[in-house]
Amino acid sequence: MKLNKTTFLHVLLCFLILSGVLLFFVSANYIDFSVIRAVYLPVLTIALGGILLGKYAFGYIFTLAAGLGLILEYLTHLSREQPTMEGAFLNTLLLVLGFLGGILAQIVLKKKGS
């Protein structure tokens, strides 16, 4: 499969966005590479797969939801004296909403283009 320049730029941008967020949290000792491999590598694969299939809106929305979910999970973690799963649930909710929102946005864009 031959990548055109536009698709390559979209893939690179989404990769850099999520990688930047992940590297920040690795350097902050909040997550480690096992979490990235188990959770965020599949997320990144799904987002980049969508972009490679030409579904740019889905890729960006899903990538931003994953990054925002991790940021809000961390902020929730910092605001609690005792560790809870509240941040993880919030992160998971944002991932699911980002996935569904990306699909809906892609459908709406396709209908407007038709």
N, C-alpha and C positions, 0 to 999 in steps of 0.2 A: 504494500500500500504506500503510495507516494503522498507525502505531506506537502501541502502548499504552505506558503510563507505565513498566511493569516492563521491557519490552524496551528502551526508551530508556535507562533507568538501567544496564542490563547493558552495552549498547553503549558508553555513556559511561565506565563503569568500566574496561572492557577497553581502550578507547582511551587513557584516562589512564594506566593501568598501563604499557602499552608505550611510549607517548609520553614518559613520565617517564624510563624507562630509556634510551630513545634520545637524549633531550635531554641527559641526564647524559654519555653517551659522546661526543656532539657537542661539548659544552663541554670535555670532557677531551681533545679532539683525537684521539680514537681512531678514530672513523668520521666520514664526512662525508655530505652530503645525497645524493650519488650512490649510496652504499651503501644508504641508507634507501630511495631510490627503486627500486633494483634488487632488494633482498632483503626489506626489512622492510615495504614498502608492500604487496606481494603477501601476505605473512604476515598483516598486519593486515586486509587485505581478506577473506582466507579465514576468519579468526577472527570478524570482524564479520558476515560472511555467514552463518556457522553460528548466531550469536546471533539474527540477523534471521529465520532459519528456525526459531527456538525451541529450538535445540540449545545451551543455556547451558553445560552441562558441557564440551562440546567447545570452545566459545569460550574459556572460562576456562583450561582445561588447555593449549590450544595457545598462548594468550597468555603464560601463565606459563612455558611451556617456551621460548618465543622469548626472553623476558627473561632467564631463568636461563642459557640458552645463551650469550647475549652477555656476561653477567657472568662466566661460567666461561671463556669465550674470552679475555676481558681479563685475568683472573687468571692464566691459563696463559701468556699473552703476557708478563706482568710477571715471571713466575718463570723465564723463559729468558734466557740471555745472548745467544744467537743466535736471531733470529726463525725460527720453524718454522710449519708448517701444522697443528700438533697442536691448537691452540685452535679453528681453523676446522673441523676434523674433529669435534671435540667439540661445537661449536655445531650443526653439521649433524645429528649423531647425536641431539642433544636435540630438534631441530626435528622430525625424523622420528618419534622416540619420542613426542613430545607430540602429533603428529598422530594416530598410531595409538592412543595411550592415550586421547585425547579421543574417538575413534570408539568404542573398546571401552567406555569409561565411559558414553557415551551409549546404547549398546546395552544395557548392564547396567541402567541406569536405566529404560529403556523396558520391559524385561522385568519389572522389579520393579513397575512401574506397571500392567502388564497383568494 
